[in-house]
Amino acid sequence: MPRRIFPDARPVRQGGHFVSPSGNGARKTPAAQPAPRHGLARVLSKAGVCSRAEAARRVLAGRVGVDGRVVRDPEFPVVLARQRITVDGEPIEAVRRLYVALNKPRGLVTTVRDEQGRDTVYRCFDGAGMPWLAPVGRLDKASEGLLFFSNDPEWAARLTDPATGPLKTYRVQIDGVPDAAQLARMQGGVEDAGEHLAAHSVAILRQSERTAWLEIVLDEGRNRHIRRLLQVLGFEVLRLVRVAIGPVQLGELAKGQWRMLEAEELEVLAARSAKSPANS
């Protein structure tokens, strides 16, 4: 029996695909998915132009244009890949991604603006003509050492996520010498303010009668993680220096000085962040 042909039959949509009404296994064509739209301030932040709060201020000030028209609504929906977005007349595609390592000095707070008027880490970039950069993670005011900055929010998010971020190594001086049981508790973890605080690894580097230097490695970083962990065990932190983030070493970088991360360092960091927790 010859096959019947329906010249007027049109494809019908089923489950997001277009299929032939004949039901004879005709090729399925995926339905086109609309490009996601996001608020203008969020898009500027994701593009590395500035922080989201600063982006909202620039939009409200009339400094941002979309397809040649000034937009003053920070939540105005846009599609970056399809629209021309400018800040002060410059297209945001011109923003270059930067990845910076800083040796944070003690006494500076890790924030863009401090309500108490204290010096911030951005003092270290004075006169450098740097674009907007955000700290990747934090070090508290009394801590020092290696701190990353970038205008690449997605890269920063991967590095600060405990599931994908690199291990962080610290040298910590304390007012005592821990015994084997206390070292084991540091790795096993303690409870403080409803949070479980633990070190990935701990080792004594050197000691005197009253103090010791520890090497502490973290695979996550909660607020004042090391200080709180040691305080629960009865130790006061005298000095805390972050000496490595993954493969990147603080090395000979002087206090208050910064450098660009090298391509090889970025590659290794990216390889680490691409691994799943099961393969880490």
Secondary structure, 3 states (H helix, E strand, C coil): CCCCCCCCCCCEEECCEEECCCCCCCCCEECCCCCCCEEHHHHHHHCCCCCHHHHHHHHHCCCEEECCEECCCCCCEECCCCCCEEECCEEHHHCCCCEEEEEECCCCECCCCCCCCCCEHHHHHCCCCCCCCEEECCCCCCCEEEEEEECCHHHHHHHHCCCCCCCEEEEEEECCCCCHHHHHHHHHCEEECCEEECCCEEEEEEECCCCEEEEEEECCCCCCHHHHHHHHCCCCEEEEEEEEECCEECCCCCCCCEEECCHHHHHHHHHHHCCCHHHC
